[in-house]
């Protein structure tokens, strides 16, 4: 017999879709008042969190080493680990 998921109550903003475990009068995502509605969410057992976007694996030799502009931070070791600084975005 298959396992069924656990049902959880969540509150979702009608304007931007931001979720909260409790009702909020003011949405911090879209700054609108009284937009949260109560819904139920089914959590699948043993499921992993996923963005839903899958990309196929690529060989390292096939990836182009585009040099992106980086923001250098005052910690030299941190910059070295990140390949020269933090990539914008």
PDB file with SEQRES, HELIX, SHEET and CRYST1 records, atoms N, CA, C and O in Angstrom:
SEQRES   1 A   89  UNK UNK UNK UNK UNK UNK UNK UNK UNK UNK UNK UNK UNK          
SEQRES   2 A   89  UNK UNK UNK UNK UNK UNK UNK UNK UNK UNK UNK UNK UNK          
SEQRES   3 A   89  UNK UNK UNK UNK UNK UNK UNK UNK UNK UNK UNK UNK UNK          
SEQRES   4 A   89  UNK UNK UNK UNK UNK UNK UNK UNK UNK UNK UNK UNK UNK          
SEQRES   5 A   89  UNK UNK UNK UNK UNK UNK UNK UNK UNK UNK UNK UNK UNK          
SEQRES   6 A   89  UNK UNK UNK UNK UNK UNK UNK UNK UNK UNK UNK UNK UNK          
SEQRES   7 A   89  UNK UNK UNK UNK UNK UNK UNK UNK UNK UNK UNK                  
HELIX    1 AA1 UNK A   60  UNK A   62  5                                   3    
HELIX    2 AA2 UNK A   76  UNK A   81  1                                   6    
SHEET    1 AA1 3 UNK A  19  UNK A  20  0                                        
SHEET    2 AA1 3 UNK A   6  UNK A  13 -1                                        
SHEET    3 AA1 3 UNK A  36  UNK A  43 -1                                        
SHEET    1 AA2 2 UNK A  70  UNK A  71  0                                        
SHEET    2 AA2 2 UNK A  86  UNK A  87 -1                                        
CRYST1    1.000    1.000    1.000  90.00  90.00  90.00 P 1           1          
ATOM      1  N   UNK A   1       0.822  -1.188   0.000  1.00  0.00           N  
ATOM      2  CA  UNK A   1       0.000   0.000   0.000  1.00  0.00           C  
ATOM      3  C   UNK A   1       0.857   1.239   0.000  1.00  0.00           C  
ATOM      4  O   UNK A   1       1.844   1.299   0.734  1.00  0.00           O  
ATOM      5  N   UNK A   2       0.516   2.231  -0.798  1.00  0.00           N  
ATOM      6  CA  UNK A   2       1.282   3.465  -0.865  1.00  0.00           C  
ATOM      7  C   UNK A   2       1.005   4.377   0.311  1.00  0.00           C  
ATOM      8  O   UNK A   2      -0.099   4.405   0.856  1.00  0.00           O  
ATOM      9  N   UNK A   3       2.014   5.108   0.683  1.00  0.00           N  
ATOM     10  CA  UNK A   3       1.846   6.062   1.777  1.00  0.00           C  
ATOM     11  C   UNK A   3       1.231   7.343   1.238  1.00  0.00           C  
ATOM     12  O   UNK A   3       1.504   7.751   0.109  1.00  0.00           O  
ATOM     13  N   UNK A   4       0.408   7.964   2.049  1.00  0.00           N  
ATOM     14  CA  UNK A   4      -0.169   9.240   1.653  1.00  0.00           C  
ATOM     15  C   UNK A   4       0.571  10.351   2.362  1.00  0.00           C  
ATOM     16  O   UNK A   4       1.151  10.137   3.427  1.00  0.00           O  
ATOM     17  N   UNK A   5       0.555  11.525   1.783  1.00  0.00           N  
ATOM     18  CA  UNK A   5       1.255  12.658   2.356  1.00  0.00           C  
ATOM     19  C   UNK A   5       0.498  13.289   3.499  1.00  0.00           C  
ATOM     20  O   UNK A   5      -0.717  13.130   3.618  1.00  0.00           O  
ATOM     21  N   UNK A   6       1.214  14.001   4.334  1.00  0.00           N  
ATOM     22  CA  UNK A   6       0.619  14.696   5.464  1.00  0.00           C  
ATOM     23  C   UNK A   6       0.065  16.031   4.976  1.00  0.00           C  
ATOM     24  O   UNK A   6       0.715  16.737   4.204  1.00  0.00           O  
ATOM     25  N   UNK A   7      -1.120  16.366   5.424  1.00  0.00           N  
ATOM     26  CA  UNK A   7      -1.749  17.622   5.039  1.00  0.00           C  
ATOM     27  C   UNK A   7      -1.383  18.708   6.047  1.00  0.00           C  
ATOM     28  O   UNK A   7      -1.501  18.509   7.256  1.00  0.00           O  
ATOM     29  N   UNK A   8      -0.944  19.842   5.545  1.00  0.00           N  
ATOM     30  CA  UNK A   8      -0.552  20.970   6.377  1.00  0.00           C  
ATOM     31  C   UNK A   8      -1.363  22.198   5.970  1.00  0.00           C  
ATOM     32  O   UNK A   8      -1.645  22.397   4.789  1.00  0.00           O  
ATOM     33  N   UNK A   9      -1.734  23.010   6.942  1.00  0.00           N  
ATOM     34  CA  UNK A   9      -2.428  24.260   6.646  1.00  0.00           C  
ATOM     35  C   UNK A   9      -1.398  25.355   6.449  1.00  0.00           C  
ATOM     36  O   UNK A   9      -0.533  25.564   7.299  1.00  0.00           O  
ATOM     37  N   UNK A  10      -1.493  26.048   5.333  1.00  0.00           N  
ATOM     38  CA  UNK A  10      -0.618  27.186   5.050  1.00  0.00           C  
ATOM     39  C   UNK A  10      -1.478  28.358   4.598  1.00  0.00           C  
ATOM     40  O   UNK A  10      -2.624  28.183   4.182  1.00  0.00           O  
ATOM     41  N   UNK A  11      -0.920  29.525   4.685  1.00  0.00           N  
ATOM     42  CA  UNK A  11      -1.591  30.733   4.231  1.00  0.00           C  
ATOM     43  C   UNK A  11      -0.807  31.275   3.047  1.00  0.00           C  
ATOM     44  O   UNK A  11       0.415  31.409   3.113  1.00  0.00           O  
ATOM     45  N   UNK A  12      -1.510  31.586   1.961  1.00  0.00           N  
ATOM     46  CA  UNK A  12      -0.876  32.024   0.721  1.00  0.00           C  
ATOM     47  C   UNK A  12      -1.426  33.390   0.331  1.00  0.00           C  
ATOM     48  O   UNK A  12      -2.633  33.625   0.398  1.00  0.00           O  
ATOM     49  N   UNK A  13      -0.539  34.282  -0.073  1.00  0.00           N  
ATOM     50  CA  UNK A  13      -0.941  35.618  -0.528  1.00  0.00           C  
ATOM     51  C   UNK A  13      -1.576  35.495  -1.909  1.00  0.00           C  
ATOM     52  O   UNK A  13      -1.009  34.871  -2.806  1.00  0.00           O  
ATOM     53  N   UNK A  14      -2.754  36.090  -2.075  1.00  0.00           N  
ATOM     54  CA  UNK A  14      -3.443  36.050  -3.369  1.00  0.00           C  
ATOM     55  C   UNK A  14      -2.731  36.888  -4.421  1.00  0.00           C  
ATOM     56  O   UNK A  14      -2.890  36.636  -5.616  1.00  0.00           O  
ATOM     57  N   UNK A  15      -1.952  37.877  -4.004  1.00  0.00           N  
ATOM     58  CA  UNK A  15      -1.300  38.777  -4.948  1.00  0.00           C  
ATOM     59  C   UNK A  15       0.024  38.231  -5.473  1.00  0.00           C  
ATOM     60  O   UNK A  15       0.260  38.236  -6.681  1.00  0.00           O  
ATOM     61  N   UNK A  16       0.906  37.753  -4.559  1.00  0.00           N  
ATOM     62  CA  UNK A  16       2.249  37.361  -4.992  1.00  0.00           C  
ATOM     63  C   UNK A  16       2.577  35.891  -4.760  1.00  0.00           C  
ATOM     64  O   UNK A  16       3.599  35.413  -5.251  1.00  0.00           O  
ATOM     65  N   UNK A  17       1.731  35.154  -4.020  1.00  0.00           N  
ATOM     66  CA  UNK A  17       1.963  33.737  -3.805  1.00  0.00           C  
ATOM     67  C   UNK A  17       2.879  33.387  -2.642  1.00  0.00           C  
ATOM     68  O   UNK A  17       3.208  32.216  -2.456  1.00  0.00           O  
ATOM     69  N   UNK A  18       3.296  34.367  -1.860  1.00  0.00           N  
ATOM     70  CA  UNK A  18       4.165  34.113  -0.713  1.00  0.00           C  
ATOM     71  C   UNK A  18       3.416  33.269   0.308  1.00  0.00           C  
ATOM     72  O   UNK A  18       2.252  33.533   0.609  1.00  0.00           O  
ATOM     73  N   UNK A  19       4.101  32.233   0.849  1.00  0.00           N  
ATOM     74  CA  UNK A  19       3.476  31.340   1.821  1.00  0.00           C  
ATOM     75  C   UNK A  19       3.916  31.683   3.232  1.00  0.00           C  
ATOM     76  O   UNK A  19       5.025  32.171   3.452  1.00  0.00           O  
ATOM     77  N   UNK A  20       3.031  31.421   4.183  1.00  0.00           N  
ATOM     78  CA  UNK A  20       3.319  31.622   5.601  1.00  0.00           C  
ATOM     79  C   UNK A  20       2.622  30.510   6.381  1.00  0.00           C  
ATOM     80  O   UNK A  20       1.573  30.016   5.969  1.00  0.00           O  
ATOM     81  N   UNK A  21       3.212  30.122   7.507  1.00  0.00           N  
ATOM     82  CA  UNK A  21       2.595  29.099   8.337  1.00  0.00           C  
ATOM     83  C   UNK A  21       1.477  29.658   9.197  1.00  0.00           C  
ATOM     84  O   UNK A  21       0.694  28.897   9.765  1.00  0.00           O  
ATOM     85  N   UNK A  22       1.391  30.981   9.300  1.00  0.00           N  
ATOM     86  CA  UNK A  22       0.311  31.610  10.054  1.00  0.00           C  
ATOM     87  C   UNK A  22      -0.229  32.781   9.248  1.00  0.00           C  
ATOM     88  O   UNK A  22       0.429  33.275   8.333  1.00  0.00           O  
ATOM     89  N   UNK A  23      -1.425  33.217   9.593  1.00  0.00           N  
ATOM     90  CA  UNK A  23      -2.047  34.304   8.866  1.00  0.00           C  
ATOM     91  C   UNK A  23      -1.333  35.604   9.170  1.00  0.00           C  
ATOM     92  O   UNK A  23      -0.996  35.877  10.322  1.00  0.00           O  
ATOM     93  N   UNK A  24      -1.104  36.397   8.158  1.00  0.00           N  
ATOM     94  CA  UNK A  24      -0.498  37.718   8.304  1.00  0.00           C  
ATOM     95  C   UNK A  24      -1.456  38.736   7.714  1.00  0.00           C  
ATOM     96  O   UNK A  24      -2.029  38.509   6.648  1.00  0.00           O  
ATOM     97  N   UNK A  25      -1.631  39.847   8.395  1.00  0.00           N  
ATOM     98  CA  UNK A  25      -2.484  40.901   7.865  1.00  0.00           C  
ATOM     99  C   UNK A  25      -1.811  41.664   6.754  1.00  0.00           C  
ATOM    100  O   UNK A  25      -2.483  42.205   5.875  1.00  0.00           O  
ATOM    101  N   UNK A  26      -0.478  41.717   6.778  1.00  0.00           N  
ATOM    102  CA  UNK A  26       0.298  42.489   5.819  1.00  0.00           C  
ATOM    103  C   UNK A  26       1.295  41.556   5.149  1.00  0.00           C  
ATOM    104  O   UNK A  26       2.061  40.886   5.842  1.00  0.00           O  
ATOM    105  N   UNK A  27       1.309  41.494   3.839  1.00  0.00           N  
ATOM    106  CA  UNK A  27       2.224  40.610   3.117  1.00  0.00           C  
ATOM    107  C   UNK A  27       3.584  41.280   2.962  1.00  0.00           C  
ATOM    108  O   UNK A  27       3.673  42.353   2.364  1.00  0.00           O  
ATOM    109  N   UNK A  28       4.653  40.667   3.491  1.00  0.00           N  
ATOM    110  CA  UNK A  28       5.975  41.258   3.323  1.00  0.00           C  
ATOM    111  C   UNK A  28       6.508  41.121   1.897  1.00  0.00           C  
ATOM    112  O   UNK A  28       7.483  41.786   1.547  1.00  0.00           O  
ATOM    113  N   UNK A  29       5.903  40.290   1.080  1.00  0.00           N  
ATOM    114  CA  UNK A  29       6.361  40.111  -0.297  1.00  0.00           C  
ATOM    115  C   UNK A  29       5.899  41.214  -1.231  1.00  0.00           C  
ATOM    116  O   UNK A  29       6.698  41.758  -1.993  1.00  0.00           O  
ATOM    117  N   UNK A  30       4.604  41.551  -1.181  1.00  0.00           N  
ATOM    118  CA  UNK A  30       4.059  42.552  -2.112  1.00  0.00           C  
ATOM    119  C   UNK A  30       3.523  43.797  -1.406  1.00  0.00           C  
ATOM    120  O   UNK A  30       2.996  44.698  -2.058  1.00  0.00           O  
ATOM    121  N   UNK A  31       3.652  43.852  -0.091  1.00  0.00           N  
ATOM    122  CA  UNK A  31       3.233  44.988   0.724  1.00  0.00           C  
ATOM    123  C   UNK A  31       1.740  45.307   0.580  1.00  0.00           C  
ATOM    124  O   UNK A  31       1.349  46.474   0.581  1.00  0.00           O  
ATOM    125  N   UNK A  32       0.911  44.270   0.456  1.00  0.00           N  
ATOM    126  CA  UNK A  32      -0.536  44.456   0.369  1.00  0.00           C  
ATOM    127  C   UNK A  32      -1.180  43.979   1.664  1.00  0.00           C  
ATOM    128  O   UNK A  32      -0.665  43.078   2.325  1.00  0.00           O  
ATOM    129  N   UNK A  33      -2.301  44.583   2.022  1.00  0.00           N  
ATOM    130  CA  UNK A  33      -3.025  44.233   3.243  1.00  0.00           C  
ATOM    131  C   UNK A  33      -4.118  43.224   2.951  1.00  0.00           C  
ATOM    132  O   UNK A  33      -4.749  43.268   1.895  1.00  0.00           O  
ATOM    133  N   UNK A  34      -4.345  42.296   3.910  1.00  0.00           N  
ATOM    134  CA  UNK A  34      -5.454  41.331   3.904  1.00  0.00           C  
ATOM    135  C   UNK A  34      -5.533  40.498   2.621  1.00  0.00           C  
ATOM    136  O   UNK A  34      -6.616  40.330   2.059  1.00  0.00           O  
ATOM    137  N   UNK A  35      -4.410  39.985   2.162  1.00  0.00           N  
ATOM    138  CA  UNK A  35      -4.396  39.178   0.948  1.00  0.00           C  
ATOM    139  C   UNK A  35      -4.131  37.703   1.218  1.00  0.00           C  
ATOM    140  O   UNK A  35      -4.148  36.903   0.282  1.00  0.00           O  
ATOM    141  N   UNK A  36      -3.883  37.313   2.486  1.00  0.00           N  
ATOM    142  CA  UNK A  36      -3.593  35.914   2.796  1.00  0.00           C  
ATOM    143  C   UNK A  36      -4.872  35.103   2.903  1.00  0.00           C  
ATOM    144  O   UNK A  36      -5.831  35.519   3.553  1.00  0.00           O  
ATOM    145  N   UNK A  37      -4.879  33.933   2.254  1.00  0.00           N  
ATOM    146  CA  UNK A  37      -6.000  33.005   2.325  1.00  0.00           C  
ATOM    147  C   UNK A  37      -5.486  31.655   2.824  1.00  0.00           C  
ATOM    148  O   UNK A  37      -4.360  31.262   2.522  1.00  0.00           O  
ATOM    149  N   UNK A  38      -6.307  30.962   3.578  1.00  0.00           N  
ATOM    150  CA  UNK A  38      -5.930  29.667   4.135  1.00  0.00           C  
ATOM    151  C   UNK A  38      -6.109  28.576   3.087  1.00  0.00           C  
ATOM    152  O   UNK A  38      -7.158  28.480   2.450  1.00  0.00           O  
ATOM    153  N   UNK A  39      -5.084  27.761   2.913  1.00  0.00           N  
ATOM    154  CA  UNK A  39      -5.145  26.629   1.995  1.00  0.00           C  
ATOM    155  C   UNK A  39      -4.499  25.415   2.663  1.00  0.00           C  
ATOM    156  O   UNK A  39      -3.849  25.539   3.701  1.00  0.00           O  
ATOM    157  N   UNK A  40      -4.682  24.268   2.069  1.00  0.00           N  
ATOM    158  CA  UNK A  40      -4.027  23.064   2.576  1.00  0.00           C  
ATOM    159  C   UNK A  40      -2.977  22.625   1.576  1.00  0.00           C  
ATOM    160  O   UNK A  40      -3.127  22.805   0.367  1.00  0.00           O  
ATOM    161  N   UNK A  41      -1.914  22.046   2.104  1.00  0.00           N  
ATOM    162  CA  UNK A  41      -0.794  21.609   1.288  1.00  0.00           C  
ATOM    163  C   UNK A  41      -0.500  20.161   1.667  1.00  0.00           C  
ATOM    164  O   UNK A  41      -0.450  19.829   2.851  1.00  0.00           O  
ATOM    165  N   UNK A  42      -0.307  19.300   0.671  1.00  0.00           N  
ATOM    166  CA  UNK A  42      -0.007  17.895   0.932  1.00  0.00           C  
ATOM    167  C   UNK A  42       1.491  17.693   0.758  1.00  0.00           C  
ATOM    168  O   UNK A  42       2.042  17.918  -0.320  1.00  0.00           O  
ATOM    169  N   UNK A  43       2.147  17.261   1.844  1.00  0.00           N  
ATOM    170  CA  UNK A  43       3.573  16.971   1.806  1.00  0.00           C  
ATOM    171  C   UNK A  43       3.752  15.500   1.465  1.00  0.00           C  
ATOM    172  O   UNK A  43       3.190  14.635   2.137  1.00  0.00           O  
ATOM    173  N   UNK A  44       4.534  15.207   0.422  1.00  0.00           N  
ATOM    174  CA  UNK A  44       4.749  13.823   0.039  1.00  0.00           C  
ATOM    175  C   UNK A  44       5.830  13.214   0.923  1.00  0.00           C  
ATOM    176  O   UNK A  44       6.851  13.857   1.168  1.00  0.00           O  
ATOM    177  N   UNK A  45       5.632  12.002   1.402  1.00  0.00           N  
ATOM    178  CA  UNK A  45       6.620  11.379   2.276  1.00  0.00           C  
ATOM    179  C   UNK A  45       7.898  11.042   1.521  1.00  0.00           C  
ATOM    180  O   UNK A  45       7.853  10.533   0.401  1.00  0.00           O  
ATOM    181  N   UNK A  46       9.037  11.329   2.144  1.00  0.00           N  
ATOM    182  CA  UNK A  46      10.324  11.007   1.550  1.00  0.00           C  
ATOM    183  C   UNK A  46      10.683  11.882   0.376  1.00  0.00           C  
ATOM    184  O   UNK A  46      11.688  11.641  -0.293  1.00  0.00           O  
ATOM    185  N   UNK A  47       9.881  12.893   0.113  1.00  0.00           N  
ATOM    186  CA  UNK A  47      10.162  13.772  -1.008  1.00  0.00           C  
ATOM    187  C   UNK A  47      11.262  14.757  -0.678  1.00  0.00           C  
ATOM    188  O   UNK A  47      11.479  15.096   0.485  1.00  0.00           O  
ATOM    189  N   UNK A  48      11.941  15.203  -1.686  1.00  0.00           N  
ATOM    190  CA  UNK A  48      12.998  16.187  -1.498  1.00  0.00           C  
ATOM    191  C   UNK A  48      12.519  17.526  -2.020  1.00  0.00           C  
ATOM    192  O   UNK A  48      11.690  17.598  -2.927  1.00  0.00           O  
ATOM    193  N   UNK A  49      13.048  18.571  -1.440  1.00  0.00           N  
ATOM    194  CA  UNK A  49      12.731  19.906  -1.936  1.00  0.00           C  
ATOM    195  C   UNK A  49      13.405  20.076  -3.286  1.00  0.00           C  
ATOM    196  O   UNK A  49      14.567  19.710  -3.461  1.00  0.00           O  
ATOM    197  N   UNK A  50      12.679  20.627  -4.230  1.00  0.00           N  
ATOM    198  CA  UNK A  50      13.221  20.796  -5.560  1.00  0.00           C  
ATOM    199  C   UNK A  50      12.633  22.044  -6.190  1.00  0.00           C  
ATOM    200  O   UNK A  50      11.484  22.407  -5.938  1.00  0.00           O  
ATOM    201  N   UNK A  51      13.437  22.688  -7.010  1.00  0.00           N  
ATOM    202  CA  UNK A  51      12.945  23.861  -7.720  1.00  0.00           C  
ATOM    203  C   UNK A  51      12.115  23.450  -8.926  1.00  0.00           C  
ATOM    204  O   UNK A  51      11.442  24.286  -9.529  1.00  0.00           O  
ATOM    205  N   UNK A  52      12.155  22.168  -9.285  1.00  0.00           N  
ATOM    206  CA  UNK A  52      11.399  21.689 -10.427  1.00  0.00           C  
ATOM    207  C   UNK A  52      12.125  21.864 -11.747  1.00  0.00           C  
ATOM    208  O   UNK A  52      11.646  21.391 -12.777  1.00  0.00           O  
ATOM    209  N   UNK A  53      13.267  22.530 -11.739  1.00  0.00           N  
ATOM    210  CA  UNK A  53      14.024  22.761 -12.963  1.00  0.00           C  
ATOM    211  C   UNK A  53      15.162  21.756 -13.012  1.00  0.00           C  
ATOM    212  O   UNK A  53      16.009  21.721 -12.119  1.00  0.00           O  
ATOM    213  N   UNK A  54      15.178  20.947 -14.046  1.00  0.00           N  
ATOM    214  CA  UNK A  54      16.229  19.961 -14.206  1.00  0.00           C  
ATOM    215  C   UNK A  54      17.107  20.343 -15.378  1.00  0.00           C  
ATOM    216  O   UNK A  54      16.608  20.712 -16.441  1.00  0.00           O  
ATOM    217  N   UNK A  55      18.394  20.257 -15.191  1.00  0.00           N  
ATOM    218  CA  UNK A  55      19.309  20.492 -16.296  1.00  0.00           C  
ATOM    219  C   UNK A  55      20.181  19.248 -16.432  1.00  0.00           C  
ATOM    220  O   UNK A  55      20.607  18.670 -15.433  1.00  0.00           O  
ATOM    221  N   UNK A  56      20.440  18.848 -17.644  1.00  0.00           N  
ATOM    222  CA  UNK A  56      21.225  17.635 -17.842  1.00  0.00           C  
ATOM    223  C   UNK A  56      22.679  17.855 -17.420  1.00  0.00           C  
ATOM    224  O   UNK A  56      23.172  18.981 -17.478  1.00  0.00           O  
ATOM    225  N   UNK A  57      23.365  16.799 -16.998  1.00  0.00           N  
ATOM    226  CA  UNK A  57      24.771  16.952 -16.627  1.00  0.00           C  
ATOM    227  C   UNK A  57      25.612  17.298 -17.846  1.00  0.00           C  
ATOM    228  O   UNK A  57      25.307  16.876 -18.961  1.00  0.00           O  
ATOM    229  N   UNK A  58      26.661  18.060 -17.629  1.00  0.00           N  
ATOM    230  CA  UNK A  58      27.558  18.446 -18.705  1.00  0.00           C  
ATOM    231  C   UNK A  58      28.985  18.102 -18.321  1.00  0.00           C  
ATOM    232  O   UNK A  58      29.349  18.150 -17.146  1.00  0.00           O  
ATOM    233  N   UNK A  59      29.792  17.755 -19.316  1.00  0.00           N  
ATOM    234  CA  UNK A  59      31.199  17.501 -19.060  1.00  0.00           C  
ATOM    235  C   UNK A  59      31.904  18.833 -18.829  1.00  0.00           C  
ATOM    236  O   UNK A  59      31.575  19.837 -19.461  1.00  0.00           O  
ATOM    237  N   UNK A  60      32.867  18.833 -17.927  1.00  0.00           N  
ATOM    238  CA  UNK A  60      33.584  20.062 -17.626  1.00  0.00           C  
ATOM    239  C   UNK A  60      34.286  20.632 -18.850  1.00  0.00           C  
ATOM    240  O   UNK A  60      34.412  21.849 -18.982  1.00  0.00           O  
ATOM    241  N   UNK A  61      34.738  19.769 -19.738  1.00  0.00           N  
ATOM    242  CA  UNK A  61      35.427  20.246 -20.942  1.00  0.00           C  
ATOM    243  C   UNK A  61      34.472  20.978 -21.888  1.00  0.00           C  
ATOM    244  O   UNK A  61      34.924  21.736 -22.746  1.00  0.00           O  
ATOM    245  N   UNK A  62      33.166  20.765 -21.749  1.00  0.00           N  
ATOM    246  CA  UNK A  62      32.177  21.400 -22.617  1.00  0.00           C  
ATOM    247  C   UNK A  62      31.675  22.734 -22.073  1.00  0.00           C  
ATOM    248  O   UNK A  62      30.979  23.462 -22.781  1.00  0.00           O  
ATOM    249  N   UNK A  63      32.014  23.066 -20.834  1.00  0.00           N  
ATOM    250  CA  UNK A  63      31.540  24.302 -20.220  1.00  0.00           C  
ATOM    251  C   UNK A  63      32.527  25.420 -20.521  1.00  0.00           C  
ATOM    252  O   UNK A  63      33.728  25.283 -20.287  1.00  0.00           O  
ATOM    253  N   UNK A  64      32.004  26.539 -21.048  1.00  0.00           N  
ATOM    254  CA  UNK A  64      32.887  27.661 -21.364  1.00  0.00           C  
ATOM    255  C   UNK A  64      33.198  28.455 -20.097  1.00  0.00           C  
ATOM    256  O   UNK A  64      32.293  28.777 -19.327  1.00  0.00           O  
ATOM    257  N   UNK A  65      34.456  28.765 -19.884  1.00  0.00           N  
ATOM    258  CA  UNK A  65      34.836  29.498 -18.664  1.00  0.00           C  
ATOM    259  C   UNK A  65      34.644  31.003 -18.832  1.00  0.00           C  
ATOM    260  O   UNK A  65      35.612  31.762 -18.780  1.00  0.00           O  
ATOM    261  N   UNK A  66      33.402  31.435 -19.031  1.00  0.00           N  
ATOM    262  CA  UNK A  66      33.121  32.863 -19.174  1.00  0.00           C  
ATOM    263  C   UNK A  66      33.587  33.590 -17.923  1.00  0.00           C  
ATOM    264  O   UNK A  66      33.322  33.160 -16.801  1.00  0.00           O  
ATOM    265  N   UNK A  67      34.261  34.658 -18.127  1.00  0.00           N  
ATOM    266  CA  UNK A  67      34.779  35.445 -17.007  1.00  0.00           C  
ATOM    267  C   UNK A  67      33.729  36.481 -16.643  1.00  0.00           C  
ATOM    268  O   UNK A  67      33.511  37.437 -17.389  1.00  0.00           O  
ATOM    269  N   UNK A  68      33.087  36.300 -15.517  1.00  0.00           N  
ATOM    270  CA  UNK A  68      32.059  37.223 -15.045  1.00  0.00           C  
ATOM    271  C   UNK A  68      32.700  38.289 -14.168  1.00  0.00           C  
ATOM    272  O   UNK A  68      33.706  38.041 -13.504  1.00  0.00           O  
ATOM    273  N   UNK A  69      32.108  39.471 -14.173  1.00  0.00           N  
ATOM    274  CA  UNK A  69      32.586  40.536 -13.304  1.00  0.00           C  
ATOM    275  C   UNK A  69      32.261  40.163 -11.861  1.00  0.00           C  
ATOM    276  O   UNK A  69      31.149  39.731 -11.559  1.00  0.00           O  
ATOM    277  N   UNK A  70      33.228  40.330 -10.984  1.00  0.00           N  
ATOM    278  CA  UNK A  70      33.064  39.922  -9.592  1.00  0.00           C  
ATOM    279  C   UNK A  70      33.225  41.101  -8.645  1.00  0.00           C  
ATOM    280  O   UNK A  70      33.984  42.034  -8.907  1.00  0.00           O  
ATOM    281  N   UNK A  71      32.500  41.037  -7.548  1.00  0.00           N  
ATOM    282  CA  UNK A  71      32.605  42.049  -6.493  1.00  0.00           C  
ATOM    283  C   UNK A  71      33.635  41.545  -5.481  1.00  0.00           C  
ATOM    284  O   UNK A  71      33.428  40.513  -4.842  1.00  0.00           O  
ATOM    285  N   UNK A  72      34.714  42.255  -5.340  1.00  0.00           N  
ATOM    286  CA  UNK A  72      35.774  41.849  -4.432  1.00  0.00           C  
ATOM    287  C   UNK A  72      35.412  42.303  -3.024  1.00  0.00           C  
ATOM    288  O   UNK A  72      35.043  43.457  -2.810  1.00  0.00           O  
ATOM    289  N   UNK A  73      35.520  41.382  -2.064  1.00  0.00           N  
ATOM    290  CA  UNK A  73      35.251  41.694  -0.660  1.00  0.00           C  
ATOM    291  C   UNK A  73      36.581  41.824   0.074  1.00  0.00           C  
ATOM    292  O   UNK A  73      37.606  41.373  -0.436  1.00  0.00           O  
ATOM    293  N   UNK A  74      36.590  42.432   1.261  1.00  0.00           N  
ATOM    294  CA  UNK A  74      37.853  42.684   1.958  1.00  0.00           C  
ATOM    295  C   UNK A  74      38.557  41.442   2.521  1.00  0.00           C  
ATOM    296  O   UNK A  74      39.618  41.579   3.129  1.00  0.00           O  
ATOM    297  N   UNK A  75      38.015  40.262   2.342  1.00  0.00           N  
ATOM    298  CA  UNK A  75      38.638  39.039   2.847  1.00  0.00           C  
ATOM    299  C   UNK A  75      39.325  38.311   1.687  1.00  0.00           C  
ATOM    300  O   UNK A  75      38.655  37.724   0.838  1.00  0.00           O  
ATOM    301  N   UNK A  76      40.638  38.350   1.654  1.00  0.00           N  
ATOM    302  CA  UNK A  76      41.400  37.786   0.539  1.00  0.00           C  
ATOM    303  C   UNK A  76      41.135  36.295   0.354  1.00  0.00           C  
ATOM    304  O   UNK A  76      40.964  35.843  -0.779  1.00  0.00           O  
ATOM    305  N   UNK A  77      41.096  35.525   1.432  1.00  0.00           N  
ATOM    306  CA  UNK A  77      40.875  34.084   1.325  1.00  0.00           C  
ATOM    307  C   UNK A  77      39.480  33.780   0.780  1.00  0.00           C  
ATOM    308  O   UNK A  77      39.303  32.850  -0.008  1.00  0.00           O  
ATOM    309  N   UNK A  78      38.506  34.560   1.199  1.00  0.00           N  
ATOM    310  CA  UNK A  78      37.138  34.398   0.709  1.00  0.00           C  
ATOM    311  C   UNK A  78      37.095  34.645  -0.803  1.00  0.00           C  
ATOM    312  O   UNK A  78      36.471  33.882  -1.541  1.00  0.00           O  
ATOM    313  N   UNK A  79      37.755  35.704  -1.258  1.00  0.00           N  
ATOM    314  CA  UNK A  79      37.824  36.005  -2.689  1.00  0.00           C  
ATOM    315  C   UNK A  79      38.494  34.868  -3.449  1.00  0.00           C  
ATOM    316  O   UNK A  79      38.049  34.499  -4.536  1.00  0.00           O  
ATOM    317  N   UNK A  80      39.576  34.305  -2.877  1.00  0.00           N  
ATOM    318  CA  UNK A  80      40.307  33.235  -3.539  1.00  0.00           C  
ATOM    319  C   UNK A  80      39.420  31.996  -3.698  1.00  0.00           C  
ATOM    320  O   UNK A  80      39.413  31.376  -4.761  1.00  0.00           O  
ATOM    321  N   UNK A  81      38.680  31.636  -2.660  1.00  0.00           N  
ATOM    322  CA  UNK A  81      37.806  30.472  -2.692  1.00  0.00           C  
ATOM    323  C   UNK A  81      36.722  30.643  -3.749  1.00  0.00           C  
ATOM    324  O   UNK A  81      36.355  29.678  -4.420  1.00  0.00           O  
ATOM    325  N   UNK A  82      36.210  31.853  -3.902  1.00  0.00           N  
ATOM    326  CA  UNK A  82      35.141  32.116  -4.864  1.00  0.00           C  
ATOM    327  C   UNK A  82      35.659  32.402  -6.272  1.00  0.00           C  
ATOM    328  O   UNK A  82      34.879  32.736  -7.163  1.00  0.00           O  
ATOM    329  N   UNK A  83      36.952  32.275  -6.474  1.00  0.00           N  
ATOM    330  CA  UNK A  83      37.497  32.477  -7.812  1.00  0.00           C  
ATOM    331  C   UNK A  83      37.715  33.924  -8.152  1.00  0.00           C  
ATOM    332  O   UNK A  83      37.715  34.276  -9.332  1.00  0.00           O  
ATOM    333  N   UNK A  84      37.903  34.784  -7.168  1.00  0.00           N  
ATOM    334  CA  UNK A  84      38.188  36.191  -7.444  1.00  0.00           C  
ATOM    335  C   UNK A  84      37.157  37.142  -6.887  1.00  0.00           C  
ATOM    336  O   UNK A  84      37.277  38.349  -7.095  1.00  0.00           O  
ATOM    337  N   UNK A  85      36.143  36.652  -6.185  1.00  0.00           N  
ATOM    338  CA  UNK A  85      35.119  37.513  -5.601  1.00  0.00           C  
ATOM    339  C   UNK A  85      33.729  36.954  -5.836  1.00  0.00           C  
ATOM    340  O   UNK A  85      33.560  35.868  -6.392  1.00  0.00           O  
ATOM    341  N   UNK A  86      32.744  37.715  -5.402  1.00  0.00           N  
ATOM    342  CA  UNK A  86      31.345  37.300  -5.501  1.00  0.00           C  
ATOM    343  C   UNK A  86      30.793  37.726  -6.864  1.00  0.00           C  
ATOM    344  O   UNK A  86      30.953  38.876  -7.272  1.00  0.00           O  
ATOM    345  N   UNK A  87      30.145  36.797  -7.560  1.00  0.00           N  
ATOM    346  CA  UNK A  87      29.525  37.105  -8.850  1.00  0.00           C  
ATOM    347  C   UNK A  87      28.208  37.832  -8.575  1.00  0.00           C  
ATOM    348  O   UNK A  87      27.419  37.386  -7.742  1.00  0.00           O  
ATOM    349  N   UNK A  88      27.971  38.924  -9.255  1.00  0.00           N  
ATOM    350  CA  UNK A  88      26.733  39.694  -9.079  1.00  0.00           C  
ATOM    351  C   UNK A  88      25.522  38.832  -9.444  1.00  0.00           C  
ATOM    352  O   UNK A  88      25.549  38.074 -10.413  1.00  0.00           O  
ATOM    353  N   UNK A  89      24.466  38.967  -8.649  1.00  0.00           N  
ATOM    354  CA  UNK A  89      23.224  38.248  -8.939  1.00  0.00           C  
ATOM    355  C   UNK A  89      23.162  36.947  -8.216  1.00  0.00           C  
ATOM    356  O   UNK A  89      22.183  36.213  -8.348  1.00  0.00           O  
TER     357      UNK A  89                                                      
END                                                                             
